[in-house]
Amino acid sequence: MSQSGRPDAVTAKIAAQSNRAQPYSLSTPRVNKNAASGASSSATRAEQRSHRGHASMRSGNEANNDAGDISNDQIMAAIARLDAKVEKEVLVLSDKFHQEIDHMSTKCNEDITAMANQIDEDLASMGEKIDNKFVTLSNQVEQVQETVDNLCSRQPAPANGAPGAAAATIGAANTAAPWMYSPELKAAVDAAAYESVALPIIAAYTKLETPNGDFIMHSLFNTVRQKIRNTPGTWATEQLPPVVNGVANVQAAQKYASLIKDAGKHAREKLHNLVLHNIKNNPEATVPCLKKLLHRIARQCGNTADGIDEDVYWAGTSLALRLRIAYLLSATWWQRREAIRIFQSRRAGGGGGNIWARVDLQLHRLSVQGSLYTSASVL
């Protein structure tokens, strides 16, 4: 040490050298402490890196899993929203489609109904014209036939100049010509038949007497005859067959009766065709309502519905008239169903019949009930 109490440099150097480790011998294996420590530190660092890598991988996988979960949830939510939107649009389109179909169906039904009504009116008008022409032609043929029969029934004057020929000629000239109804009387009888055929008081349409031989006061024939006879003024006396001492000429009376019967037949055919509307030509169609049928009958069988619509005319009709037409309608429908059976009965030799014969029979059965006839005759 120096005088100042500090160790000097030499002393310190010697002390440092004395503390050094002693060198190993040549046979002693040497160990590189730095290498060992370096290897251990490298292993430690590698292990740490491995741990850090695993940790980072775990964190990355967890992040990826979280991201995958979030992505799946978003996809499912988007799919749900798209499904709801598609379903809503499908419902809207379905509603619009149904509305369009309903509108088209309603329009088609209206068009078909209007077309059917127009066709019915055209067919009815055409049928009415054909019926009128047929009736006119039939009347003309009958008139010509009766005229020919009258001309043929007259006795020709003698051709020679035998005695008494002049007297016979004078007598034939003085003899009155056979009675023949005038066109005015025929038109009046036809009109009376058409106006009377639909009346509810008609007790028989073809018969003049009951099966017991009693005279039917309210038959179609007698109703027409009474209507012509009760014409105001002297017109009926001038037009009807002459009566001498309360007795009418037999041939004239027969001609007049034939005229009334023919008019009644044409009136019945007219009424039958009107009642057969949509039953004969179109069995699958609906029959007209009673209100329209009454109005059609009034227009074509008389002039009581001129300028009046069906509602106004219906309000003025009686219950008896409504029930009578309803009965004829039901009887006509039943007759159509019985057509095959009647045809087979005729082929087998049995008695046939038409709608009016059956109606007359039913009206007679009702009249036999006495007091019930007043309410049952129109059913």
TORKOL-4160 file (C-alpha; in steps of 0.2 Angstrom, whole numbers, padded with zeros to 4 digits, m for minus):
379
<pt num="1" X="0000" Y="0000" Z="0000"/>
<pt num="2" X="0005" Y="0018" Z="m0003"/>
<pt num="3" X="0008" Y="0030" Z="0011"/>
<pt num="4" X="m0009" Y="0037" Z="0007"/>
<pt num="5" X="m0017" Y="0021" Z="0012"/>
<pt num="6" X="m0022" Y="0016" Z="m0006"/>
<pt num="7" X="m0016" Y="0000" Z="m0014"/>
<pt num="8" X="m0005" Y="0003" Z="m0028"/>
<pt num="9" X="m0006" Y="m0004" Z="m0046"/>
<pt num="10" X="0006" Y="m0017" Z="m0044"/>
<pt num="11" X="m0001" Y="m0024" Z="m0029"/>
<pt num="12" X="m0018" Y="m0025" Z="m0037"/>
<pt num="13" X="m0012" Y="m0033" Z="m0052"/>
<pt num="14" X="m0004" Y="m0047" Z="m0042"/>
<pt num="15" X="m0019" Y="m0050" Z="m0032"/>
<pt num="16" X="m0029" Y="m0051" Z="m0048"/>
<pt num="17" X="m0017" Y="m0064" Z="m0055"/>
<pt num="18" X="m0018" Y="m0074" Z="m0039"/>
<pt num="19" X="m0036" Y="m0076" Z="m0040"/>
<pt num="20" X="m0036" Y="m0083" Z="m0058"/>
<pt num="21" X="m0041" Y="m0101" Z="m0061"/>
<pt num="22" X="m0027" Y="m0113" Z="m0063"/>
<pt num="23" X="m0025" Y="m0120" Z="m0081"/>
<pt num="24" X="m0031" Y="m0138" Z="m0084"/>
<pt num="25" X="m0019" Y="m0152" Z="m0090"/>
<pt num="26" X="m0019" Y="m0158" Z="m0108"/>
<pt num="27" X="m0028" Y="m0174" Z="m0103"/>
<pt num="28" X="m0042" Y="m0164" Z="m0095"/>
<pt num="29" X="m0057" Y="m0162" Z="m0107"/>
<pt num="30" X="m0061" Y="m0144" Z="m0109"/>
<pt num="31" X="m0078" Y="m0137" Z="m0109"/>
<pt num="32" X="m0083" Y="m0122" Z="m0118"/>
<pt num="33" X="m0093" Y="m0113" Z="m0106"/>
<pt num="34" X="m0098" Y="m0100" Z="m0118"/>
<pt num="35" X="m0104" Y="m0113" Z="m0130"/>
<pt num="36" X="m0114" Y="m0122" Z="m0117"/>
<pt num="37" X="m0121" Y="m0107" Z="m0111"/>
<pt num="38" X="m0124" Y="m0101" Z="m0129"/>
<pt num="39" X="m0133" Y="m0118" Z="m0133"/>
<pt num="40" X="m0144" Y="m0117" Z="m0117"/>
<pt num="41" X="m0148" Y="m0099" Z="m0121"/>
<pt num="42" X="m0152" Y="m0104" Z="m0139"/>
<pt num="43" X="m0163" Y="m0118" Z="m0133"/>
<pt num="44" X="m0171" Y="m0107" Z="m0121"/>
<pt num="45" X="m0174" Y="m0094" Z="m0134"/>
<pt num="46" X="m0181" Y="m0107" Z="m0146"/>
<pt num="47" X="m0193" Y="m0114" Z="m0133"/>
<pt num="48" X="m0198" Y="m0096" Z="m0129"/>
<pt num="49" X="m0201" Y="m0093" Z="m0148"/>
<pt num="50" X="m0210" Y="m0110" Z="m0149"/>
<pt num="51" X="m0221" Y="m0105" Z="m0135"/>
<pt num="52" X="m0224" Y="m0088" Z="m0142"/>
<pt num="53" X="m0228" Y="m0096" Z="m0159"/>
<pt num="54" X="m0241" Y="m0108" Z="m0151"/>
<pt num="55" X="m0248" Y="m0093" Z="m0142"/>
<pt num="56" X="m0249" Y="m0083" Z="m0157"/>
<pt num="57" X="m0257" Y="m0098" Z="m0167"/>
<pt num="58" X="m0269" Y="m0101" Z="m0153"/>
<pt num="59" X="m0274" Y="m0082" Z="m0153"/>
<pt num="60" X="m0275" Y="m0083" Z="m0172"/>
<pt num="61" X="m0286" Y="m0098" Z="m0172"/>
<pt num="62" X="m0297" Y="m0090" Z="m0159"/>
<pt num="63" X="m0298" Y="m0074" Z="m0169"/>
<pt num="64" X="m0302" Y="m0084" Z="m0185"/>
<pt num="65" X="m0315" Y="m0094" Z="m0175"/>
<pt num="66" X="m0323" Y="m0078" Z="m0169"/>
<pt num="67" X="m0322" Y="m0071" Z="m0186"/>
<pt num="68" X="m0330" Y="m0087" Z="m0193"/>
<pt num="69" X="m0344" Y="m0086" Z="m0180"/>
<pt num="70" X="m0348" Y="m0068" Z="m0184"/>
<pt num="71" X="m0348" Y="m0072" Z="m0203"/>
<pt num="72" X="m0360" Y="m0087" Z="m0201"/>
<pt num="73" X="m0372" Y="m0076" Z="m0191"/>
<pt num="74" X="m0372" Y="m0063" Z="m0204"/>
<pt num="75" X="m0375" Y="m0075" Z="m0218"/>
<pt num="76" X="m0389" Y="m0083" Z="m0209"/>
<pt num="77" X="m0397" Y="m0066" Z="m0204"/>
<pt num="78" X="m0395" Y="m0061" Z="m0223"/>
<pt num="79" X="m0403" Y="m0077" Z="m0228"/>
<pt num="80" X="m0418" Y="m0075" Z="m0216"/>
<pt num="81" X="m0420" Y="m0057" Z="m0222"/>
<pt num="82" X="m0420" Y="m0062" Z="m0240"/>
<pt num="83" X="m0432" Y="m0077" Z="m0237"/>
<pt num="84" X="m0444" Y="m0065" Z="m0228"/>
<pt num="85" X="m0443" Y="m0053" Z="m0242"/>
<pt num="86" X="m0446" Y="m0066" Z="m0255"/>
<pt num="87" X="m0460" Y="m0073" Z="m0246"/>
<pt num="88" X="m0468" Y="m0056" Z="m0244"/>
<pt num="89" X="m0466" Y="m0052" Z="m0263"/>
<pt num="90" X="m0473" Y="m0069" Z="m0267"/>
<pt num="91" X="m0489" Y="m0066" Z="m0256"/>
<pt num="92" X="m0491" Y="m0049" Z="m0265"/>
<pt num="93" X="m0489" Y="m0056" Z="m0282"/>
<pt num="94" X="m0501" Y="m0070" Z="m0277"/>
<pt num="95" X="m0514" Y="m0057" Z="m0271"/>
<pt num="96" X="m0512" Y="m0047" Z="m0287"/>
<pt num="97" X="m0514" Y="m0063" Z="m0297"/>
<pt num="98" X="m0530" Y="m0068" Z="m0288"/>
<pt num="99" X="m0537" Y="m0051" Z="m0290"/>
<pt num="100" X="m0533" Y="m0051" Z="m0309"/>
<pt num="101" X="m0541" Y="m0069" Z="m0310"/>
<pt num="102" X="m0557" Y="m0063" Z="m0300"/>
<pt num="103" X="m0558" Y="m0047" Z="m0311"/>
<pt num="104" X="m0556" Y="m0057" Z="m0327"/>
<pt num="105" X="m0569" Y="m0070" Z="m0321"/>
<pt num="106" X="m0582" Y="m0057" Z="m0317"/>
<pt num="107" X="m0579" Y="m0048" Z="m0333"/>
<pt num="108" X="m0581" Y="m0065" Z="m0343"/>
<pt num="109" X="m0597" Y="m0069" Z="m0333"/>
<pt num="110" X="m0604" Y="m0052" Z="m0337"/>
<pt num="111" X="m0600" Y="m0054" Z="m0355"/>
<pt num="112" X="m0607" Y="m0071" Z="m0356"/>
<pt num="113" X="m0623" Y="m0066" Z="m0347"/>
<pt num="114" X="m0625" Y="m0051" Z="m0359"/>
<pt num="115" X="m0621" Y="m0061" Z="m0374"/>
<pt num="116" X="m0634" Y="m0075" Z="m0368"/>
<pt num="117" X="m0647" Y="m0062" Z="m0365"/>
<pt num="118" X="m0644" Y="m0054" Z="m0382"/>
<pt num="119" X="m0645" Y="m0071" Z="m0390"/>
<pt num="120" X="m0661" Y="m0075" Z="m0381"/>
<pt num="121" X="m0669" Y="m0059" Z="m0386"/>
<pt num="122" X="m0664" Y="m0062" Z="m0404"/>
<pt num="123" X="m0670" Y="m0080" Z="m0404"/>
<pt num="124" X="m0686" Y="m0074" Z="m0396"/>
<pt num="125" X="m0689" Y="m0061" Z="m0409"/>
<pt num="126" X="m0685" Y="m0073" Z="m0423"/>
<pt num="127" X="m0696" Y="m0086" Z="m0416"/>
<pt num="128" X="m0710" Y="m0073" Z="m0414"/>
<pt num="129" X="m0708" Y="m0068" Z="m0432"/>
<pt num="130" X="m0708" Y="m0086" Z="m0438"/>
<pt num="131" X="m0723" Y="m0090" Z="m0427"/>
<pt num="132" X="m0733" Y="m0075" Z="m0434"/>
<pt num="133" X="m0728" Y="m0079" Z="m0452"/>
<pt num="134" X="m0733" Y="m0097" Z="m0449"/>
<pt num="135" X="m0750" Y="m0092" Z="m0441"/>
<pt num="136" X="m0753" Y="m0080" Z="m0455"/>
<pt num="137" X="m0749" Y="m0093" Z="m0468"/>
<pt num="138" X="m0760" Y="m0106" Z="m0460"/>
<pt num="139" X="m0774" Y="m0094" Z="m0459"/>
<pt num="140" X="m0773" Y="m0090" Z="m0477"/>
<pt num="141" X="m0772" Y="m0108" Z="m0482"/>
<pt num="142" X="m0787" Y="m0112" Z="m0472"/>
<pt num="143" X="m0796" Y="m0098" Z="m0479"/>
<pt num="144" X="m0792" Y="m0103" Z="m0497"/>
<pt num="145" X="m0797" Y="m0121" Z="m0493"/>
<pt num="146" X="m0813" Y="m0116" Z="m0486"/>
<pt num="147" X="m0817" Y="m0105" Z="m0501"/>
<pt num="148" X="m0813" Y="m0120" Z="m0513"/>
<pt num="149" X="m0824" Y="m0131" Z="m0503"/>
<pt num="150" X="m0838" Y="m0118" Z="m0504"/>
<pt num="151" X="m0836" Y="m0116" Z="m0523"/>
<pt num="152" X="m0836" Y="m0135" Z="m0525"/>
<pt num="153" X="m0851" Y="m0137" Z="m0514"/>
<pt num="154" X="m0862" Y="m0126" Z="m0525"/>
<pt num="155" X="m0873" Y="m0135" Z="m0538"/>
<pt num="156" X="m0870" Y="m0130" Z="m0556"/>
<pt num="157" X="m0884" Y="m0123" Z="m0567"/>
<pt num="158" X="m0892" Y="m0135" Z="m0580"/>
<pt num="159" X="m0883" Y="m0134" Z="m0597"/>
<pt num="160" X="m0898" Y="m0138" Z="m0608"/>
<pt num="161" X="m0913" Y="m0128" Z="m0611"/>
<pt num="162" X="m0925" Y="m0140" Z="m0604"/>
<pt num="163" X="m0942" Y="m0134" Z="m0597"/>
<pt num="164" X="m0940" Y="m0127" Z="m0579"/>
<pt num="165" X="m0921" Y="m0123" Z="m0582"/>
<pt num="166" X="m0925" Y="m0104" Z="m0581"/>
<pt num="167" X="m0935" Y="m0106" Z="m0565"/>
<pt num="168" X="m0921" Y="m0116" Z="m0557"/>
<pt num="169" X="m0909" Y="m0103" Z="m0562"/>
<pt num="170" X="m0920" Y="m0090" Z="m0554"/>
<pt num="171" X="m0922" Y="m0100" Z="m0539"/>
<pt num="172" X="m0903" Y="m0103" Z="m0537"/>
<pt num="173" X="m0900" Y="m0084" Z="m0539"/>
<pt num="174" X="m0912" Y="m0080" Z="m0526"/>
<pt num="175" X="m0904" Y="m0092" Z="m0514"/>
<pt num="176" X="m0893" Y="m0084" Z="m0501"/>
<pt num="177" X="m0874" Y="m0088" Z="m0503"/>
<pt num="178" X="m0867" Y="m0099" Z="m0489"/>
<pt num="179" X="m0860" Y="m0089" Z="m0474"/>
<pt num="180" X="m0841" Y="m0086" Z="m0473"/>
<pt num="181" X="m0832" Y="m0077" Z="m0460"/>
<pt num="182" X="m0824" Y="m0060" Z="m0464"/>
<pt num="183" X="m0806" Y="m0056" Z="m0462"/>
<pt num="184" X="m0811" Y="m0044" Z="m0448"/>
<pt num="185" X="m0820" Y="m0057" Z="m0438"/>
<pt num="186" X="m0805" Y="m0069" Z="m0440"/>
<pt num="187" X="m0793" Y="m0056" Z="m0434"/>
<pt num="188" X="m0805" Y="m0052" Z="m0419"/>
<pt num="189" X="m0806" Y="m0071" Z="m0415"/>
<pt num="190" X="m0787" Y="m0073" Z="m0416"/>
<pt num="191" X="m0784" Y="m0058" Z="m0404"/>
<pt num="192" X="m0797" Y="m0064" Z="m0392"/>
<pt num="193" X="m0789" Y="m0082" Z="m0391"/>
<pt num="194" X="m0772" Y="m0075" Z="m0388"/>
<pt num="195" X="m0778" Y="m0063" Z="m0375"/>
<pt num="196" X="m0788" Y="m0077" Z="m0366"/>
<pt num="197" X="m0776" Y="m0091" Z="m0367"/>
<pt num="198" X="m0766" Y="m0085" Z="m0351"/>
<pt num="199" X="m0781" Y="m0080" Z="m0341"/>
<pt num="200" X="m0782" Y="m0089" Z="m0324"/>
<pt num="201" X="m0800" Y="m0093" Z="m0326"/>
<pt num="202" X="m0798" Y="m0105" Z="m0340"/>
<pt num="203" X="m0804" Y="m0122" Z="m0334"/>
<pt num="204" X="m0800" Y="m0131" Z="m0350"/>
<pt num="205" X="m0789" Y="m0127" Z="m0364"/>
<pt num="206" X="m0795" Y="m0141" Z="m0377"/>
<pt num="207" X="m0810" Y="m0149" Z="m0369"/>
<pt num="208" X="m0828" Y="m0142" Z="m0371"/>
<pt num="209" X="m0836" Y="m0154" Z="m0358"/>
<pt num="210" X="m0831" Y="m0163" Z="m0343"/>
<pt num="211" X="m0829" Y="m0182" Z="m0343"/>
<pt num="212" X="m0846" Y="m0183" Z="m0336"/>
<pt num="213" X="m0853" Y="m0173" Z="m0350"/>
<pt num="214" X="m0856" Y="m0156" Z="m0341"/>
<pt num="215" X="m0853" Y="m0141" Z="m0351"/>
<pt num="216" X="m0837" Y="m0131" Z="m0346"/>
<pt num="217" X="m0842" Y="m0113" Z="m0344"/>
<pt num="218" X="m0824" Y="m0106" Z="m0343"/>
<pt num="219" X="m0816" Y="m0116" Z="m0357"/>
<pt num="220" X="m0805" Y="m0107" Z="m0369"/>
<pt num="221" X="m0817" Y="m0110" Z="m0383"/>
<pt num="222" X="m0832" Y="m0103" Z="m0374"/>
<pt num="223" X="m0822" Y="m0089" Z="m0367"/>
<pt num="224" X="m0817" Y="m0083" Z="m0384"/>
<pt num="225" X="m0835" Y="m0085" Z="m0391"/>
<pt num="226" X="m0842" Y="m0075" Z="m0376"/>
<pt num="227" X="m0829" Y="m0061" Z="m0379"/>
<pt num="228" X="m0833" Y="m0060" Z="m0397"/>
<pt num="229" X="m0852" Y="m0060" Z="m0393"/>
<pt num="230" X="m0850" Y="m0047" Z="m0380"/>
<pt num="231" X="m0842" Y="m0034" Z="m0392"/>
<pt num="232" X="m0851" Y="m0017" Z="m0390"/>
<pt num="233" X="m0862" Y="m0011" Z="m0404"/>
<pt num="234" X="m0869" Y="m0020" Z="m0419"/>
<pt num="235" X="m0853" Y="m0027" Z="m0425"/>
<pt num="236" X="m0855" Y="m0044" Z="m0418"/>
<pt num="237" X="m0872" Y="m0046" Z="m0425"/>
<pt num="238" X="m0866" Y="m0041" Z="m0443"/>
<pt num="239" X="m0851" Y="m0053" Z="m0442"/>
<pt num="240" X="m0857" Y="m0068" Z="m0434"/>
<pt num="241" X="m0868" Y="m0082" Z="m0443"/>
<pt num="242" X="m0886" Y="m0076" Z="m0445"/>
<pt num="243" X="m0899" Y="m0082" Z="m0434"/>
<pt num="244" X="m0916" Y="m0085" Z="m0441"/>
<pt num="245" X="m0930" Y="m0088" Z="m0428"/>
<pt num="246" X="m0917" Y="m0092" Z="m0415"/>
<pt num="247" X="m0909" Y="m0105" Z="m0425"/>
<pt num="248" X="m0892" Y="m0103" Z="m0434"/>
<pt num="249" X="m0887" Y="m0111" Z="m0450"/>
<pt num="250" X="m0878" Y="m0128" Z="m0446"/>
<pt num="251" X="m0865" Y="m0126" Z="m0459"/>
<pt num="252" X="m0862" Y="m0108" Z="m0453"/>
<pt num="253" X="m0861" Y="m0113" Z="m0435"/>
<pt num="254" X="m0848" Y="m0126" Z="m0439"/>
<pt num="255" X="m0837" Y="m0114" Z="m0449"/>
<pt num="256" X="m0838" Y="m0102" Z="m0434"/>
<pt num="257" X="m0834" Y="m0116" Z="m0422"/>
<pt num="258" X="m0819" Y="m0122" Z="m0432"/>
<pt num="259" X="m0813" Y="m0104" Z="m0433"/>
<pt num="260" X="m0813" Y="m0102" Z="m0414"/>
<pt num="261" X="m0805" Y="m0119" Z="m0412"/>
<pt num="262" X="m0791" Y="m0115" Z="m0424"/>
<pt num="263" X="m0788" Y="m0099" Z="m0415"/>
<pt num="264" X="m0787" Y="m0108" Z="m0399"/>
<pt num="265" X="m0775" Y="m0120" Z="m0406"/>
<pt num="266" X="m0763" Y="m0107" Z="m0412"/>
<pt num="267" X="m0764" Y="m0097" Z="m0395"/>
<pt num="268" X="m0760" Y="m0113" Z="m0386"/>
<pt num="269" X="m0745" Y="m0116" Z="m0397"/>
<pt num="270" X="m0739" Y="m0099" Z="m0394"/>
<pt num="271" X="m0741" Y="m0100" Z="m0375"/>
<pt num="272" X="m0732" Y="m0117" Z="m0375"/>
<pt num="273" X="m0717" Y="m0110" Z="m0385"/>
<pt num="274" X="m0716" Y="m0096" Z="m0373"/>
<pt num="275" X="m0716" Y="m0107" Z="m0358"/>
<pt num="276" X="m0704" Y="m0119" Z="m0366"/>
<pt num="277" X="m0691" Y="m0105" Z="m0367"/>
<pt num="278" X="m0674" Y="m0113" Z="m0362"/>
<pt num="279" X="m0682" Y="m0130" Z="m0359"/>
<pt num="280" X="m0684" Y="m0136" Z="m0377"/>
<pt num="281" X="m0669" Y="m0129" Z="m0386"/>
<pt num="282" X="m0657" Y="m0128" Z="m0372"/>
<pt num="283" X="m0661" Y="m0140" Z="m0358"/>
<pt num="284" X="m0646" Y="m0136" Z="m0348"/>
<pt num="285" X="m0649" Y="m0118" Z="m0346"/>
<pt num="286" X="m0660" Y="m0110" Z="m0333"/>
<pt num="287" X="m0678" Y="m0106" Z="m0336"/>
<pt num="288" X="m0683" Y="m0088" Z="m0336"/>
<pt num="289" X="m0690" Y="m0081" Z="m0319"/>
<pt num="290" X="m0709" Y="m0080" Z="m0318"/>
<pt num="291" X="m0708" Y="m0061" Z="m0318"/>
<pt num="292" X="m0699" Y="m0061" Z="m0335"/>
<pt num="293" X="m0710" Y="m0075" Z="m0342"/>
<pt num="294" X="m0727" Y="m0066" Z="m0337"/>
<pt num="295" X="m0720" Y="m0050" Z="m0346"/>
<pt num="296" X="m0715" Y="m0060" Z="m0361"/>
<pt num="297" X="m0732" Y="m0068" Z="m0362"/>
<pt num="298" X="m0741" Y="m0052" Z="m0360"/>
<pt num="299" X="m0731" Y="m0044" Z="m0374"/>
<pt num="300" X="m0733" Y="m0058" Z="m0386"/>
<pt num="301" X="m0751" Y="m0064" Z="m0382"/>
<pt num="302" X="m0759" Y="m0047" Z="m0380"/>
<pt num="303" X="m0756" Y="m0028" Z="m0378"/>
<pt num="304" X="m0757" Y="m0027" Z="m0359"/>
<pt num="305" X="m0738" Y="m0024" Z="m0357"/>
<pt num="306" X="m0735" Y="m0011" Z="m0371"/>
<pt num="307" X="m0723" Y="0002" Z="m0364"/>
<pt num="308" X="m0722" Y="m0006" Z="m0347"/>
<pt num="309" X="m0707" Y="m0015" Z="m0340"/>
<pt num="310" X="m0707" Y="m0031" Z="m0331"/>
<pt num="311" X="m0707" Y="m0024" Z="m0314"/>
<pt num="312" X="m0721" Y="m0013" Z="m0316"/>
<pt num="313" X="m0731" Y="m0026" Z="m0325"/>
<pt num="314" X="m0727" Y="m0039" Z="m0311"/>
<pt num="315" X="m0734" Y="m0027" Z="m0298"/>
<pt num="316" X="m0751" Y="m0026" Z="m0307"/>
<pt num="317" X="m0753" Y="m0045" Z="m0310"/>
<pt num="318" X="m0764" Y="m0055" Z="m0299"/>
<pt num="319" X="m0759" Y="m0069" Z="m0288"/>
<pt num="320" X="m0770" Y="m0081" Z="m0298"/>
<pt num="321" X="m0762" Y="m0076" Z="m0314"/>
<pt num="322" X="m0744" Y="m0079" Z="m0307"/>
<pt num="323" X="m0749" Y="m0096" Z="m0300"/>
<pt num="324" X="m0757" Y="m0101" Z="m0316"/>
<pt num="325" X="m0742" Y="m0098" Z="m0327"/>
<pt num="326" X="m0731" Y="m0106" Z="m0313"/>
<pt num="327" X="m0742" Y="m0121" Z="m0315"/>
<pt num="328" X="m0741" Y="m0122" Z="m0334"/>
<pt num="329" X="m0722" Y="m0120" Z="m0332"/>
<pt num="330" X="m0721" Y="m0135" Z="m0320"/>
<pt num="331" X="m0733" Y="m0145" Z="m0331"/>
<pt num="332" X="m0722" Y="m0141" Z="m0346"/>
<pt num="333" X="m0706" Y="m0146" Z="m0337"/>
<pt num="334" X="m0714" Y="m0162" Z="m0331"/>
<pt num="335" X="m0721" Y="m0166" Z="m0349"/>
<pt num="336" X="m0703" Y="m0165" Z="m0356"/>
<pt num="337" X="m0698" Y="m0177" Z="m0343"/>
<pt num="338" X="m0712" Y="m0189" Z="m0348"/>
<pt num="339" X="m0709" Y="m0187" Z="m0367"/>
<pt num="340" X="m0699" Y="m0204" Z="m0368"/>
<pt num="341" X="m0712" Y="m0213" Z="m0358"/>
<pt num="342" X="m0726" Y="m0206" Z="m0368"/>
<pt num="343" X="m0717" Y="m0210" Z="m0384"/>
<pt num="344" X="m0715" Y="m0228" Z="m0378"/>
<pt num="345" X="m0733" Y="m0229" Z="m0373"/>
<pt num="346" X="m0738" Y="m0224" Z="m0390"/>
<pt num="347" X="m0727" Y="m0237" Z="m0399"/>
<pt num="348" X="m0734" Y="m0250" Z="m0387"/>
<pt num="349" X="m0752" Y="m0245" Z="m0393"/>
<pt num="350" X="m0756" Y="m0235" Z="m0377"/>
<pt num="351" X="m0764" Y="m0219" Z="m0376"/>
<pt num="352" X="m0754" Y="m0204" Z="m0379"/>
<pt num="353" X="m0758" Y="m0186" Z="m0375"/>
<pt num="354" X="m0751" Y="m0168" Z="m0375"/>
<pt num="355" X="m0747" Y="m0155" Z="m0362"/>
<pt num="356" X="m0765" Y="m0147" Z="m0364"/>
<pt num="357" X="m0774" Y="m0164" Z="m0362"/>
<pt num="358" X="m0765" Y="m0167" Z="m0346"/>
<pt num="359" X="m0768" Y="m0149" Z="m0340"/>
<pt num="360" X="m0786" Y="m0151" Z="m0343"/>
<pt num="361" X="m0787" Y="m0168" Z="m0334"/>
<pt num="362" X="m0778" Y="m0160" Z="m0319"/>
<pt num="363" X="m0790" Y="m0145" Z="m0319"/>
<pt num="364" X="m0805" Y="m0157" Z="m0319"/>
<pt num="365" X="m0798" Y="m0166" Z="m0305"/>
<pt num="366" X="m0796" Y="m0150" Z="m0295"/>
<pt num="367" X="m0813" Y="m0144" Z="m0299"/>
<pt num="368" X="m0821" Y="m0160" Z="m0292"/>
<pt num="369" X="m0815" Y="m0155" Z="m0275"/>
<pt num="370" X="m0828" Y="m0142" Z="m0274"/>
<pt num="371" X="m0825" Y="m0128" Z="m0263"/>
<pt num="372" X="m0806" Y="m0131" Z="m0263"/>
<pt num="373" X="m0806" Y="m0128" Z="m0282"/>
<pt num="374" X="m0807" Y="m0109" Z="m0279"/>
<pt num="375" X="m0789" Y="m0110" Z="m0272"/>
<pt num="376" X="m0782" Y="m0126" Z="m0280"/>
<pt num="377" X="m0787" Y="m0122" Z="m0298"/>
<pt num="378" X="m0772" Y="m0111" Z="m0300"/>
<pt num="379" X="m0759" Y="m0122" Z="m0292"/>
